[in-house]
Amino acid sequence: MELLTPKTGLLFWQLVIFVPFVFLLIKFGWKPILASLQEREESIQKALDAAEKAKIEMTSLKSDNEKLLKEAREERDRVLREAREAANRLHEEAQVAAKKNADKIIEDAKSIIQIEKQAALRDVKAQVAMFSLEISEKLIKKNLSEDKQQKELVNTLIKDLKLN
């Protein structure tokens, strides 16, 4: 048990050594320890501030990205709308051009039909004139002595013309 209980002399010398050691530690070691703790606390605070700043920047970037994404969608919608309008415009222009072309073809056909009709009428008139000349020639060739025979001949020729 003697080993477990210290003697007064030992306690005295321990106290004599411990007090100057604590004084020296406070004088030379405490300030650097506190300074390093303060420095460590400041670096941790700076890291926390940087993390908070990064978080705010990430939020800002996220909102900027959402804004850019929204603008890109709007731009895409605008481009698609313009493309649809251009396609509709081209379709309408093609329809108008096709209608004009069809109208021109119809007008050309009508004018050709009119020309052919006039040519056919000229041919008919020429044939009528030729038939008239032939009838006149036959009348002149036939020597008719009586008026009654001339009238009968003219009436039969007219009947022949009406039948044909």
Summary of the structure (lengths in Angstrom):
residues: 164
radius of gyration: 63.6
end to end distance: 167.0
largest distance: 196.7
contacts: 316
relative contact order: 0.02
helix: 92%
strand: 0%
